[in-house]
Amino acid sequence: MATDAPEIEACRIAIVEATKQLQKLMLGPVDYLMSFSVTVIVEFDMASLVLIPGRSTFEEIAKADGKLSEPQIHVRLGHVLPASAHTVEAMLKNPGSEELNETGFNAAFKTPRRGVKRAPADEPV
């Protein structure tokens, strides 16, 4: 029976991953992005790193965190959160758009710059 344990664990992990994917599909893009933003804040305990009252620089947050570099903090807080916060705005402005310059990032930063390129259909994401 001990030889079955790795197979059972592999099945359990596969089921957990499949339910995560199902949750993403059921949430839809807006709710998923909002939950992703909260996950970033919680997972990296970023709320506790911001000096209150007042403001903290990315450098101060990176020093307080000690695990993530300043550029990583900048991407997570400086790009991901504002972009996800403006996703609904972009979706309302450009219903059904799949253009890479009509995203929450573009709305947040008022830029026509194209976002991340899509991977070819035959390339894993």
N, C-alpha and C positions, 0 to 999 in steps of 0.2 A: 504494500500500500504506500510505502514511503516514496516509491518511484513515481507515483501519480501526483505528488505534491507540486513539482515544477509545472506539469501540464495544467493542473487546476489553477495555479497562480497565473499562468499565461492566459488562460481563459478569463479569469477574473479581471485582469488588466485590460484585455481586449473589450470586455463588456463595459468597463468604466470608460474607456476611450470612446466607444461607440455612443454611450449615453451623453458624453460631453458634446460630441458632434450633433446628436439629435437636439440637445438643448440649444445649441447655436442656431440650428435651423428653425426651431420653434420660436425662438426669441425674435428673429428677424434682425436686419442690420442695425436699426436704431437702438433697440433695447440691448442688443449684444454689445455695441460700442459703448453704451453707457455702463453696462456691467463690467466691461473691460477696463474702463477708466477707474472705476471703484476698485477693481482687482489690483491694478497697478499701484494705487495709493496704499491699499492694505498690505499687499504682498511685500512691498519695499518699505513699509512703515514711514511713508513720506510725510504724512501729516505731523508726526512727532518731530520731524527734522526742521520744520519751518519755525523760525523764531516768532513768538507771539508776545506782546503785540509788535507789529512792524512787518518788515519784509526781509526775506533771506535771499542771497544770491545763489546761483547754481553752485558756485565754488563753496560757499558756506554749507550748503546742504550736502554736497559730496564729502566734505571733511567730516561732518557730523555722522554721515552714513558709514563711511569707511569701507564699503563694499563696492559701490558703484563709482565710476569716474565722473568728473564734471560733464564730459560730453554725453555720457549715458543718462545722467540726471537731466541734462538739457533736453535730450530727445524725449524722455518720458514725461517731464513736466512742461517743457516749453513747446513741444509739438503735438504729442499724443493727446493730452488733455484738452487743449484749445480746439484741436481738429475734431475730436469726438463731440465736444460741446456745441460745435457749429454744424454737425452733420444733418440735423433735422432742417436747419435753415437752408442748407444746400439742396436737400431733397425736395423741399417745398419750392425753391426757386427753379430747379431743374428736374421736374418729375420724370422718373424712368431713365435718367441719363446714366450712361456708362462711360462718359468722357472723364479722362484723368485730370482735367482742369476745372471740374465742376463738383468739387468735393468739400467736405467739412474743412479740410486744410485750406483750400482756396478761400472759403468764406471767412475763416478765422483770421487769415493773414492778408486778405484782400490782394491776392496775387493771381495772375493768369498762368503761373508756372504749372506744368504738368506734374502729377504725382508719380508714385512708384509704378514702374512698368509691369504689365502683366506677364506672367510666365507663359511660354507657348503651351498650347493645349496638351501636348504630349510630355511636358516637363512637370515633375511633381512640384507642388507648391510648398 
